[in-house]
Amino acid sequence: MFGRVLIAGCGLMGASLGLAIKSRNLAGQVVGWDSDHRATAAALERGAIDQVATNPEAAAAEADLVVLAAYVKSLPELLLRLAPSVRAGTIMTDLGSVKGSIMAAAREPAFIARLSPGAVFVGGHPMAGKAAQGAVHADPELFTGTVWVLCPPPAPRPEEVLSEDGRLAVERLKALVGALGARPAVMTAEHHDRAVAAVSHLPQSVASALMNSAASLDQQTPGVLDLAASGFRDTTRIAASTPSMWRDICLDNREALLGTLEQFESELAAFRQALEAADAAIIEDFFERAKAAKEGMRN
């Protein structure tokens, strides 16, 4: 589907993408670059990339697809850094879990002026991941069965919904996503960030709060955590994720996350009030609504 792919960022997500592309023969060559040489060495050893790039600009100039797979905080800077190097017709995309900041960078005149005619940036976010990070944990099936969000590039003129180059780039990426076993979903960055605040960033925050709360109680009453069974372990599994990564994600999506926290706190406050009043009907309704919503989920 692509002659040469550059993956800029060879951690869990980037290396998993490399493995997925290579295992399905979707590119002629996969080149990897990372500011941490240990990451590219691990990706090469895993077979996630065919070659290590020492100069990302030179590698971008030879790529048909450039995938930014670095941490959220560094994505806008990386986008601006590589934009002048890509040639006409090259598609740039990313794997970041917040889309507002990078799509804003893609609307900046400085970015548009640097990008070659016919080259396009399409925001991307596969709804996949693991608590364990690094290429050593990469999985070629990480994206299978997941939703992969694509955010179309801004049109060059306000009256246009999407440029022809942008439309073609989105269609090519939808085809790639499908070939990787994922389901493409096209939406705006604003829609994406509100949605992931509720189903990804809030759960991470709540799992970490639950883990912190239980750990504090364990210090007061030793042995609390010894009683933790599968329910607690499943609920707090993601609390083992990389703290610095989640720090940056939460700050980048701060406004949307604050909104979902307010909704969550409202639900929790209502439950507490019912519990204090020993209101059995409201307590049961709290669990019934959750059960019905869970059973109604599509995946």
C-alpha positions in Angstrom: 0.0 0.0 0.0 3.0 2.3 0.6 6.5 2.1 -0.8 8.4 3.4 2.2 7.0 4.2 5.6 8.8 6.3 8.2 7.8 5.7 11.9 9.1 8.5 14.0 8.9 7.1 17.5 9.7 3.5 18.2 8.0 2.8 21.5 5.1 0.5 22.0 2.7 2.1 19.5 5.2 2.8 16.8 6.9 -0.6 17.0 3.5 -2.3 17.1 2.5 -0.5 13.9 5.7 -1.5 12.3 5.1 -5.2 13.1 1.5 -4.9 11.9 2.5 -3.4 8.6 5.4 -5.8 8.0 3.4 -8.9 9.0 0.7 -8.0 6.5 3.2 -6.9 3.7 1.6 -3.4 3.5 4.8 -1.5 2.7 8.0 -2.1 0.8 10.2 -0.9 3.7 9.6 0.4 7.2 12.2 2.8 8.5 12.3 3.8 12.2 13.6 6.9 14.0 13.6 7.8 17.7 15.5 10.4 19.7 16.3 7.5 22.1 18.7 5.1 20.2 17.8 2.3 22.6 14.2 2.4 21.2 15.2 2.0 17.6 17.6 -0.8 18.6 14.8 -2.6 20.3 12.5 -2.1 17.4 15.1 -3.4 14.9 15.7 -6.4 17.1 12.0 -7.1 17.3 11.7 -6.9 13.5 9.3 -3.9 13.7 11.5 -1.9 11.3 13.8 -2.8 8.5 16.2 0.1 9.0 17.2 2.7 11.5 17.2 6.4 10.4 19.8 8.6 11.9 18.5 11.7 10.2 14.6 11.9 10.4 14.5 14.8 7.9 16.3 12.7 5.3 14.2 9.7 6.0 11.0 11.8 5.7 12.1 13.0 2.3 12.1 9.4 1.0 8.9 8.2 2.6 5.4 7.9 1.1 3.9 7.7 4.6 5.3 9.5 7.7 3.8 8.3 11.0 4.5 10.4 14.2 4.4 8.0 17.1 6.1 10.1 19.8 4.5 11.2 23.1 1.7 13.7 22.8 3.7 16.6 24.2 6.3 16.5 21.4 4.0 15.8 18.4 3.4 19.4 17.3 7.2 20.2 17.3 7.9 17.0 15.5 5.3 17.7 12.9 6.8 21.2 12.2 10.3 19.7 12.1 9.5 17.1 9.4 7.0 19.1 7.3 9.6 20.8 5.1 11.3 17.5 4.2 8.3 15.6 2.9 7.8 15.5 -0.8 4.6 16.1 -2.8 2.0 13.4 -2.3 3.4 12.2 1.0 0.9 11.5 3.7 1.7 12.5 7.3 -0.3 11.1 10.3 0.2 10.5 14.0 -0.9 8.1 16.7 -1.4 10.7 19.5 -4.3 10.2 22.0 -5.1 14.0 22.0 -5.9 15.6 18.7 -6.6 19.3 19.5 -3.0 20.5 19.8 -1.6 18.7 16.8 -4.5 19.6 14.5 -4.1 23.2 15.7 -0.4 23.0 14.7 -1.5 21.7 11.3 -3.7 24.8 10.8 -0.8 27.2 11.5 0.4 29.2 8.5 4.0 28.3 9.5 3.1 24.6 9.0 1.2 25.1 5.8 4.0 27.2 4.3 6.5 24.4 5.1 4.5 21.6 3.6 5.1 20.6 0.0 2.2 21.0 -2.5 0.1 17.8 -2.4 1.5 16.6 0.9 -1.2 16.2 3.6 -1.4 15.7 7.3 -4.3 13.6 8.7 -4.6 13.3 12.5 -4.8 9.7 13.8 -5.4 7.8 17.0 -5.8 4.0 17.2 -7.8 3.3 20.4 -5.3 0.7 21.6 -2.5 0.3 24.0 -0.9 -1.5 26.9 0.2 -0.6 30.4 3.7 -1.9 29.5 5.6 0.4 27.2 8.5 0.0 24.8 9.2 -1.9 21.6 9.9 -5.0 23.6 6.2 -5.2 24.3 5.1 -4.5 20.7 2.3 -6.6 19.3 1.4 -6.9 15.6 -2.2 -7.6 16.6 -2.5 -4.6 19.0 -4.8 -2.7 16.6 -7.0 -5.7 15.5 -10.6 -5.0 16.3 -10.0 -1.5 17.6 -11.4 1.8 16.4 -8.9 4.1 14.7 -9.8 7.7 14.6 -8.9 9.9 11.6 -9.1 13.7 11.7 -9.2 15.2 8.2 -6.8 18.1 7.5 -8.1 21.6 7.4 -9.3 22.8 4.0 -7.2 25.5 2.3 -10.3 27.7 1.9 -13.1 28.2 4.5 -15.8 27.4 2.0 -14.3 23.9 1.3 -15.1 21.0 3.5 -12.0 19.0 2.4 -9.4 19.5 -0.3 -9.1 16.8 -3.0 -5.6 15.9 -1.7 -7.1 15.7 1.8 -9.9 13.4 0.7 -7.6 11.0 -1.1 -5.3 10.9 1.9 -8.1 10.1 4.3 -9.3 7.3 1.9 -5.8 5.8 1.7 -5.5 5.8 5.5 -8.9 4.3 5.9 -7.8 1.5 3.6 -4.5 1.0 5.6 -6.4 1.0 8.9 -8.8 -1.6 7.5 -5.9 -3.7 6.3 -4.5 -3.6 9.9 -7.7 -5.1 11.2 -9.0 -1.9 12.7 -12.2 0.1 12.1 -11.6 3.7 10.8 -13.8 6.5 12.3 -13.6 10.0 10.8 -14.3 12.9 13.1 -13.1 16.3 14.1 -10.4 16.8 16.7 -12.9 18.5 19.1 -15.3 15.5 18.9 -12.4 13.1 19.4 -11.0 14.9 22.4 -14.4 15.1 24.2 -15.0 11.4 23.6 -11.6 10.1 24.7 -11.8 12.3 27.8 -14.8 10.2 28.8 -13.7 6.7 27.8 -9.9 6.8 28.1 -8.5 9.8 30.1 -11.1 9.7 32.8 -10.8 5.9 33.4 -7.0 6.3 33.7 -7.5 9.0 36.3 -10.1 7.0 38.2 -8.1 3.8 38.1 -5.1 5.8 39.5 -7.3 7.4 42.2 -8.7 4.1 43.2 -5.2 2.6 43.4 -3.9 5.6 45.5 -6.9 5.3 47.8 -6.5 1.6 48.4 -2.8 2.0 48.9 -3.5 4.7 51.6 -6.0 2.4 53.3 -3.5 -0.4 53.2 -1.0 1.8 55.1 -3.7 2.4 57.8 -4.9 -1.2 57.8 -2.1 -3.5 56.6 -3.4 -6.4 54.5 -6.0 -4.5 52.5 -4.3 -5.0 49.2 -3.6 -8.6 50.0 -7.4 -9.2 49.6 -7.5 -7.6 46.1 -9.1 -10.1 43.7 -9.7 -10.0 40.0 -12.3 -7.2 40.1 -9.9 -4.8 41.8 -7.0 -5.9 39.6 -8.9 -5.5 36.4 -10.3 -2.1 37.4 -6.8 -0.8 38.3 -4.8 -2.5 35.6 -4.1 0.7 33.7 -2.8 2.4 36.8 0.5 0.8 36.0 0.9 2.9 32.8 3.7 5.4 32.4 3.1 8.4 34.7 4.9 11.0 32.5 2.9 10.0 29.4 -0.4 10.4 31.2 0.7 13.7 32.8 1.1 15.1 29.3 -2.1 13.6 28.0 -4.2 15.0 30.8 -2.7 18.4 30.5 -3.1 18.5 26.8 -6.8 17.5 27.1 -7.4 19.4 30.3 -10.6 21.2 29.4 -12.4 18.1 28.1 -11.1 16.0 31.0 -12.4 18.6 33.6 -15.8 18.3 32.0 -15.9 14.5 32.3 -14.6 14.7 35.9 -17.5 17.0 36.7 -20.0 14.5 35.3 -18.2 11.6 37.2 -18.2 13.5 40.5 -21.9 14.2 40.0 -22.7 10.5 39.7 -20.5 9.7 42.6 -22.0 12.4 44.8 -25.5 11.2 44.0 -24.5 7.6 44.9 -23.0 8.8 48.2 -26.2 10.8 49.1 -28.3 7.7 48.4 -25.9 5.6 50.5 -26.0 8.1 53.4 -29.9 8.1 53.2 -29.9 4.3 52.9 -32.1 4.8 49.9 -32.2 1.2 48.4 -34.2 2.2 45.3 -31.7 4.9 44.2 -28.7 2.6 45.0 -30.2 -0.2 42.9 -31.0 2.3 40.1 -27.4 3.4 40.1 -26.2 -0.1 39.4 -29.1 -0.9 37.0 -28.3 2.1 34.8 -24.6 1.1 34.7 -25.5 -2.5 33.8 -27.8 -1.5 31.0 -25.3 0.9 29.6 -22.5 -1.7 29.7 -24.7 -4.3 28.0 -25.6 -1.8 25.3 -22.0 -1.1 24.4 -21.1 -2.1 20.8 -17.7 -3.4 21.7 
